[in-house]
């Protein structure tokens, strides 16, 4: 007997999604849900730990130069204030 090579989860999901919704069985719906959950970014085996450091992110880009050319630093950000409610008019 010849064995078929294992189908990748992504390929299996694509084949299940190609079936029109009205023609899908309950087992196919369950398999679609299971595959979507297992392939979600947070559930992948290579996913980083929550709160962990993302490689390559967070640092200055373009050879260490800041982008945007803004004049403000963190302590000089624009402050937003709530607009005072008009006491004479009902809401």
N, CA and C of each residue as an Amber inpcrd file, in Angstrom:
protein
   273
   0.8410000  -1.1850000   0.0000000   0.0000000   0.0000000   0.0000000
   0.8830000   1.2440000   0.0000000   0.4690000   2.2220000  -0.7290000
   1.2540000   3.4540000  -0.7850000   0.6730000   4.4620000   0.2100000
   1.5740000   5.0330000   0.9760000   1.1490000   6.0380000   1.9490000
   1.2760000   7.4160000   1.3360000   0.2860000   8.2700000   1.6050000
   0.3460000   9.6320000   1.1050000   1.2200000  10.4580000   2.0390000
   2.0040000  11.3910000   1.4650000   2.8050000  12.2440000   2.3490000
   1.8840000  13.1200000   3.2000000   2.3180000  13.4410000   4.4310000
   1.4560000  14.2500000   5.2890000   1.2220000  15.6320000   4.6760000
  -0.0160000  16.0990000   4.7780000  -0.3920000  17.3970000   4.2360000
  -0.1270000  18.4510000   5.3100000   0.4680000  19.5640000   4.9010000
   0.7500000  20.6210000   5.8710000  -0.5620000  21.2050000   6.3900000
  -0.5760000  21.6880000   7.6250000  -1.8170000  22.2510000   8.1760000
  -2.3510000  23.4150000   7.3460000  -1.4520000  24.2390000   6.8030000
  -1.8980000  25.3630000   5.9670000  -2.5800000  24.8760000   4.6950000
  -2.0010000  23.8680000   4.0650000  -2.5950000  23.3270000   2.8400000
  -3.9410000  22.6820000   3.1450000  -4.0270000  21.9790000   4.2680000
  -5.3000000  21.3460000   4.6490000  -6.3600000  22.4070000   4.9160000
  -5.9830000  23.4840000   5.5870000  -6.9260000  24.5650000   5.8610000
  -7.4070000  25.1910000   4.5590000  -6.5050000  25.4070000   3.6210000
  -6.8940000  25.9870000   2.3330000  -7.8580000  25.0660000   1.5880000
  -7.5990000  23.7730000   1.6350000  -8.4990000  22.8490000   0.9450000
  -9.8780000  22.8200000   1.6140000  -9.9040000  22.9150000   2.9370000
 -11.2010000  22.9440000   3.6330000 -11.9510000  24.2420000   3.3570000
 -11.2110000  25.3480000   3.2680000 -11.8560000  26.6310000   3.0100000
 -12.3450000  26.7510000   1.5730000 -11.8290000  25.9130000   0.6870000
 -12.2940000  25.9490000  -0.7030000 -13.6640000  25.2930000  -0.8590000
 -14.0890000  24.5240000   0.1270000 -15.4140000  23.9010000   0.1120000
 -16.4410000  24.9780000   0.4540000 -17.5010000  25.1220000  -0.3520000
 -18.5360000  26.1200000  -0.0260000 -19.1240000  25.8650000   1.3590000
 -19.4390000  26.9530000   2.0670000 -19.9100000  26.8390000   3.4560000
 -21.1290000  25.9390000   3.5850000 -22.0400000  26.0140000   2.6620000
 -23.2650000  25.2050000   2.7490000 -22.9990000  23.7190000   2.6270000
 -21.8750000  23.3650000   1.9980000 -21.5880000  21.9500000   1.7600000
 -20.6460000  21.3540000   2.7980000 -20.1720000  22.1370000   3.7390000
 -19.2460000  21.6290000   4.7590000 -19.9950000  20.8200000   5.8080000
 -19.3780000  19.7200000   6.2310000 -19.9520000  18.9100000   7.3040000
 -19.5190000  19.4870000   8.6480000 -20.1420000  19.0110000   9.7100000
 -19.7620000  19.4630000  11.0530000 -18.3050000  19.0900000  11.3570000
 -17.8800000  17.9370000  10.9110000 -16.4920000  17.5160000  11.1410000
 -15.5210000  18.4550000  10.4180000 -15.8870000  18.8780000   9.2060000
 -15.0290000  19.8100000   8.4660000 -14.9790000  21.1690000   9.1600000
 -16.1200000  21.6400000   9.6640000 -16.1360000  22.9090000  10.4150000
 -15.2430000  22.8050000  11.6500000 -15.3540000  21.6790000  12.3590000
 -14.5230000  21.4870000  13.5540000 -13.0360000  21.4750000  13.2010000
 -12.6930000  20.8220000  12.0880000 -11.2890000  20.7740000  11.6790000
 -10.8000000  22.1650000  11.2740000 -11.6470000  22.9510000  10.5920000
 -11.2790000  24.3230000  10.2260000 -11.0040000  25.1360000  11.4810000
 -11.8880000  25.0510000  12.4540000 -11.6820000  25.8030000  13.7050000
 -10.3990000  25.3790000  14.4120000 -10.1470000  24.0940000  14.4690000
  -8.9490000  23.5900000  15.1370000  -7.6850000  24.0580000  14.4120000
  -7.6910000  24.0030000  13.0730000  -6.5260000  24.4440000  12.3090000
  -6.2970000  25.9460000  12.4530000  -7.3830000  26.7400000  12.4390000
  -7.2290000  28.1870000  12.5890000  -6.6510000  28.5410000  13.9540000
  -7.0720000  27.8310000  14.9820000  -6.5430000  28.0850000  16.3220000
  -5.0740000  27.6920000  16.3930000  -4.7320000  26.5280000  15.8450000
  -3.3420000  26.0730000  15.9310000  -2.4000000  26.9300000  15.0850000
  -2.9100000  27.5520000  14.0210000  -2.0710000  28.3750000  13.1520000
  -2.0690000  29.8430000  13.5450000  -2.8130000  30.2160000  14.5740000
  -2.8370000  31.6090000  15.0190000  -1.4460000  32.0200000  15.4900000
  -1.0680000  33.3030000  15.2920000   0.2900000  33.7390000  15.6380000
   0.6970000  33.4480000  17.0800000  -0.1880000  33.5810000  18.0260000
   0.1520000  33.3580000  19.4240000   0.2930000  31.8950000  19.7970000
  -0.1870000  30.9970000  18.9430000  -0.1610000  29.5720000  19.2590000
   0.8860000  28.8050000  18.4830000   1.6840000  29.4800000  17.6810000
   2.7080000  28.7920000  16.9100000   3.8460000  28.3710000  17.8210000
   4.5360000  27.3040000  17.4420000   5.6470000  26.8000000  18.2500000
   6.7820000  27.8000000  18.3120000   6.9910000  28.5680000  17.2360000
   8.0930000  29.5170000  17.2040000   7.6940000  30.8940000  17.7250000
   6.5080000  31.0060000  18.3060000   6.0370000  32.3000000  18.7970000
   6.8530000  32.7270000  20.0190000   7.1760000  34.0310000  20.1220000
   7.9200000  34.5080000  21.2850000   7.0520000  34.4600000  22.5410000
   7.7060000  34.4000000  23.6640000   6.9960000  34.3970000  24.9370000
   6.2950000  35.7370000  25.1400000   5.1220000  35.7570000  25.7900000
   4.4450000  37.0270000  26.0480000   5.3340000  37.9600000  26.8530000
   5.4190000  39.2040000  26.4170000   6.2330000  40.1900000  27.1100000
   7.7050000  40.0710000  26.7880000   8.0500000  39.1640000  25.8890000
   9.4460000  38.9640000  25.5310000   9.9140000  40.0090000  24.5280000
  11.2050000  39.9910000  24.2620000  11.8040000  40.9480000  23.3350000
  11.6100000  40.4540000  21.9060000  11.1540000  41.3340000  21.0190000
  11.0260000  40.9980000  19.6160000  12.3440000  41.2910000  18.9300000
  12.9010000  40.3260000  18.2260000  14.1750000  40.5710000  17.5680000
  14.0330000  41.6170000  16.4740000  14.9820000  42.5520000  16.4490000
  15.0090000  43.5560000  15.4050000  14.0480000  44.7040000  15.6060000
  13.3190000  44.7400000  16.6690000  12.3330000  45.7970000  16.8510000
  12.7080000  46.7570000  17.9470000  12.1860000  47.9440000  17.8770000
  12.3380000  48.9000000  18.9560000  13.5110000  49.8460000  18.8420000
  14.4960000  49.5310000  18.0430000  15.6700000  50.3780000  17.9590000
  15.5710000  51.3910000  16.8360000  16.4750000  52.3680000  16.8220000
  16.4770000  53.3440000  15.7320000  16.7750000  52.6660000  14.3980000
  16.2030000  53.2190000  13.3420000  16.3930000  52.6400000  12.0080000
  17.2720000  53.5450000  11.1670000  17.5800000  53.1010000   9.9960000
  18.3720000  53.8540000   9.0210000  19.7290000  54.2560000   9.5780000
  20.4620000  53.3070000  10.0510000  21.8150000  53.5950000  10.5130000
  21.8660000  54.3990000  11.7900000  20.8810000  54.2840000  12.6350000
  20.9080000  54.9670000  13.9210000  20.3230000  56.3700000  13.8970000
  19.8110000  56.8130000  12.7500000  19.2180000  58.1450000  12.6900000
  17.7450000  58.0710000  13.0520000  17.2580000  59.0860000  13.7370000
  15.8400000  59.1460000  14.0860000  15.0390000  59.5220000  12.8530000
  13.8320000  58.9620000  12.7700000  12.9520000  59.3010000  11.6590000
  11.9910000  60.3940000  12.0700000  11.5290000  61.1550000  11.1160000
  10.4940000  62.1460000  11.3750000  11.0380000  63.5270000  11.6720000
  12.1970000  63.6510000  12.2390000  12.7820000  64.9560000  12.5030000
  12.0100000  65.7750000  13.5160000  11.2840000  65.1410000  14.4340000
  10.5050000  65.8770000  15.4230000  11.3850000  66.5750000  16.4340000
  10.8780000  67.6850000  16.9850000  11.6430000  68.4560000  17.9510000
  11.3260000  68.0770000  19.3890000  10.2340000  67.3490000  19.5940000
   9.8270000  67.0010000  20.9610000  10.4950000  65.7220000  21.4070000
  10.7780000  65.6340000  22.6700000  11.2030000  64.3630000  23.2290000
  10.0450000  63.8120000  24.0500000  10.2660000  62.7440000  24.7750000
   9.1680000  62.1050000  25.5040000   8.4960000  63.0370000  26.5020000
   9.2600000  63.8890000  27.1510000   8.6900000  64.7500000  28.1900000
   8.0260000  65.9960000  27.6310000   8.1640000  66.2540000  26.3410000
   7.5970000  67.4550000  25.7510000   6.4400000  67.1350000  24.8070000
   5.7600000  66.0290000  25.0140000   4.6460000  65.6840000  24.1530000
   3.4830000  66.6350000  24.3820000   2.6620000  66.8200000  23.3470000
   1.5130000  67.7050000  23.4400000   0.4990000  67.1290000  24.4270000
  -0.0030000  67.9720000  25.2950000  -0.9780000  67.5390000  26.2930000
  -2.3760000  67.8060000  25.7540000  -3.2630000  66.8510000  25.9710000
  -4.6350000  67.0020000  25.5400000  -5.5170000  67.1660000  26.7730000
  -6.4330000  68.0970000  26.6970000  -7.3430000  68.3590000  27.8010000
  -8.7710000  68.1260000  27.3320000  -9.5960000  67.6930000  28.2500000
 -10.9950000  67.5110000  27.9270000 -11.6600000  68.8630000  27.7330000
 -12.5560000  68.8930000  26.7810000 -13.3090000  70.1140000  26.5290000
 -14.3280000  70.2810000  27.6530000 -14.4060000  71.4750000  28.2780000
 -15.3620000  71.6560000  29.3670000 -16.8020000  71.5210000  28.8570000
 -17.6280000  70.8820000  29.6470000 -19.0340000  70.6980000  29.2910000
 -19.7720000  72.0110000  29.4530000 -20.7060000  72.2260000  28.5730000
 -21.5210000  73.4210000  28.6210000 -22.6480000  73.1670000  29.6440000
 -22.6370000  73.8930000  30.7540000 -23.5860000  73.6330000  31.8450000
 -24.9860000  74.1480000  31.5220000 -25.1270000  75.0420000  30.5680000
 -26.4340000  75.6240000  30.2630000 -27.3060000  74.7380000  29.3930000
 -26.7180000  73.7990000  28.6570000 -27.4870000  72.9580000  27.7510000
 -27.6300000  71.5500000  28.3220000 -28.8080000  70.9480000  28.2070000
 -28.9560000  69.5520000  28.6460000 -28.2460000  68.6290000  27.6430000
 -27.7960000  67.4640000  28.0970000 -27.0580000  66.5310000  27.2120000
 -27.9080000  65.9570000  26.1240000
